[in-house]
């Protein structure tokens, strides 16, 4: 069992058990609308300090009961996924912070599919560039916030890169 494709909207407890398998080499979580940044906590992210703007004149919101979905434990990488080589997160609603968490927990990814992850920016590509020699396939098709600066950073840092898919991007302005 080295490859696993998780069905769309799979039970969170099942996904958590799958990720806990330390010898997992391939994980496909594409199009999972429930997957968020909480699944891949970044060790670099910092909590924002509470605002100290003084007493507020706004009326506090009434207590809202928690739902069963909020009570589920978050899907989190709790260990270094040293053996993970292929990760497909295409179509998931993740941001740059999730990419920081992924790269810090799985530093030897060879193939990374981030197609249709529309909230990613060049900051995510800077984190992906830290994979260096290990990365050989990167798919960032239909990620509109990525610019030529991020793609050039990947090309310079990841010397074993064989394929970069940037389909449906705005025109790049590569220097001559």
GUMI-318283 format. One record per residue (C-alpha): residue number from 1; residue in one letter; z, y, x. Coordinates in steps of 0.2 Angstrom, whole numbers, always signed. Example, Ala and Ser with C-alpha at 12.3 -4.5 7.8 and 13.67 -1.06 7.14 Angstrom:
BEGIN
[1, "A", [+39, -22, +62]] [2, "S", [+36, -5, +68]] 
***
This chain:
BEGIN
[1, "X", [+0, +0, +0]] [2, "X", [-6, +15, +10]] [3, "X", [-17, +24, -3]] [4, "X", [-12, +29, -20]] [5, "X", [-20, +40, -34]] [6, "X", [-7, +47, -45]] [7, "X", [-13, +49, -64]] [8, "X", [-14, +66, -71]] [9, "X", [+3, +72, -78]] [10, "X", [+12, +56, -71]] [11, "X", [+31, +55, -74]] [12, "X", [+40, +65, -61]] [13, "X", [+52, +51, -57]] [14, "X", [+38, +40, -53]] [15, "X", [+30, +53, -42]] [16, "X", [+46, +56, -33]] [17, "X", [+48, +37, -29]] [18, "X", [+30, +37, -23]] [19, "X", [+33, +51, -11]] [20, "X", [+49, +43, -4]] [21, "X", [+38, +29, +2]] [22, "X", [+38, +33, +21]] [23, "X", [+23, +23, +26]] [24, "X", [+11, +32, +13]] [25, "X", [-5, +37, +21]] [26, "X", [-15, +44, +7]] [27, "X", [-9, +54, -8]] [28, "X", [-20, +60, -22]] [29, "X", [-12, +72, -34]] [30, "X", [-27, +81, -40]] [31, "X", [-28, +91, -56]] [32, "X", [-9, +89, -59]] [33, "X", [-5, +104, -69]] [34, "X", [+14, +101, -68]] [35, "X", [+14, +101, -49]] [36, "X", [+21, +117, -42]] [37, "X", [+28, +125, -26]] [38, "X", [+44, +117, -29]] [39, "X", [+37, +100, -24]] [40, "X", [+34, +106, -7]] [41, "X", [+48, +118, -2]] [42, "X", [+44, +129, +13]] [43, "X", [+58, +130, +27]] [44, "X", [+51, +147, +31]] [45, "X", [+53, +154, +14]] [46, "X", [+68, +165, +11]] [47, "X", [+77, +169, -5]] [48, "X", [+75, +187, -10]] [49, "X", [+91, +197, -10]] [50, "X", [+98, +201, -27]] [51, "X", [+93, +219, -32]] [52, "X", [+107, +231, -32]] [53, "X", [+100, +245, -43]] [54, "X", [+116, +248, -51]] [55, "X", [+121, +244, -69]] [56, "X", [+107, +240, -81]] [57, "X", [+105, +248, -98]] [58, "X", [+95, +234, -104]] [59, "X", [+103, +222, -117]] [60, "X", [+105, +204, -109]] [61, "X", [+95, +190, -115]] [62, "X", [+103, +177, -126]] [63, "X", [+107, +160, -119]] [64, "X", [+92, +148, -119]] [65, "X", [+95, +130, -120]] [66, "X", [+87, +120, -106]] [67, "X", [+73, +108, -109]] [68, "X", [+71, +90, -103]] [69, "X", [+58, +95, -92]] [70, "X", [+69, +108, -83]] [71, "X", [+82, +94, -81]] [72, "X", [+71, +83, -71]] [73, "X", [+74, +83, -52]] [74, "X", [+60, +92, -43]] [75, "X", [+47, +83, -34]] [76, "X", [+51, +86, -16]] [77, "X", [+47, +79, +1]] [78, "X", [+64, +75, +8]] [79, "X", [+58, +68, +24]] [80, "X", [+44, +71, +37]] [81, "X", [+29, +62, +31]] [82, "X", [+23, +57, +48]] [83, "X", [+11, +44, +42]] [84, "X", [+3, +54, +28]] [85, "X", [-16, +57, +33]] [86, "X", [-25, +61, +17]] [87, "X", [-18, +73, +4]] [88, "X", [-28, +79, -11]] [89, "X", [-21, +93, -21]] [90, "X", [-37, +99, -29]] [91, "X", [-35, +109, -45]] [92, "X", [-16, +110, -43]] [93, "X", [-6, +127, -46]] [94, "X", [+1, +129, -29]] [95, "X", [+3, +144, -18]] [96, "X", [+4, +148, +1]] [97, "X", [+22, +144, +1]] [98, "X", [+18, +126, -4]] [99, "X", [+6, +124, +10]] [100, "X", [+19, +130, +22]] [101, "X", [+30, +116, +16]] [102, "X", [+16, +103, +16]] [103, "X", [+12, +107, +34]] [104, "X", [+30, +107, +40]] [105, "X", [+33, +90, +31]] [106, "X", [+17, +81, +35]] [107, "X", [+11, +88, +52]] [108, "X", [-2, +75, +55]] [109, "X", [-13, +77, +40]] [110, "X", [-32, +73, +44]] [111, "X", [-40, +77, +27]] [112, "X", [-34, +90, +16]] [113, "X", [-42, +94, -1]] [114, "X", [-37, +111, -8]] [115, "X", [-52, +114, -19]] [116, "X", [-49, +124, -35]] [117, "X", [-32, +129, -29]] [118, "X", [-35, +147, -35]] [119, "X", [-19, +155, -29]] [120, "X", [-21, +151, -11]] [121, "X", [-25, +165, +2]] [122, "X", [-28, +167, +20]] [123, "X", [-10, +165, +23]] [124, "X", [-12, +147, +18]] [125, "X", [-26, +144, +30]] [126, "X", [-15, +151, +44]] [127, "X", [-2, +137, +40]] [128, "X", [-16, +124, +39]] [129, "X", [-22, +129, +56]] [130, "X", [-5, +123, +63]] [131, "X", [-11, +105, +60]] [132, "X", [-22, +108, +75]] [133, "X", [-30, +93, +83]] [134, "X", [-25, +82, +68]] [135, "X", [-36, +90, +55]] [136, "X", [-54, +85, +54]] [137, "X", [-58, +88, +35]] [138, "X", [-54, +103, +25]] [139, "X", [-60, +106, +7]] [140, "X", [-57, +124, +0]] [141, "X", [-71, +125, -12]] [142, "X", [-68, +137, -26]] [143, "X", [-53, +145, -18]] [144, "X", [-58, +163, -21]] [145, "X", [-45, +173, -11]] [146, "X", [-49, +165, +5]] [147, "X", [-60, +176, +17]] [148, "X", [-70, +173, +33]] [149, "X", [-54, +178, +43]] [150, "X", [-45, +163, +37]] [151, "X", [-60, +151, +40]] [152, "X", [-62, +158, +57]] [153, "X", [-44, +155, +61]] [154, "X", [-46, +136, +55]] [155, "X", [-61, +134, +66]] [156, "X", [-53, +141, +81]] [157, "X", [-36, +131, +80]] [158, "X", [-43, +115, +73]] [159, "X", [-54, +109, +87]] [160, "X", [-57, +91, +80]] [161, "X", [-63, +99, +63]] [162, "X", [-79, +90, +57]] [163, "X", [-81, +97, +39]] [164, "X", [-76, +112, +30]] [165, "X", [-81, +114, +12]] [166, "X", [-81, +132, +6]] [167, "X", [-93, +130, -9]] [168, "X", [-94, +144, -22]] [169, "X", [-86, +157, -11]] [170, "X", [-90, +175, -10]] [171, "X", [-102, +179, +4]] [172, "X", [-94, +178, +21]] [173, "X", [-97, +191, +34]] [174, "X", [-96, +181, +50]] [175, "X", [-99, +192, +66]] [176, "X", [-115, +189, +75]] 
***
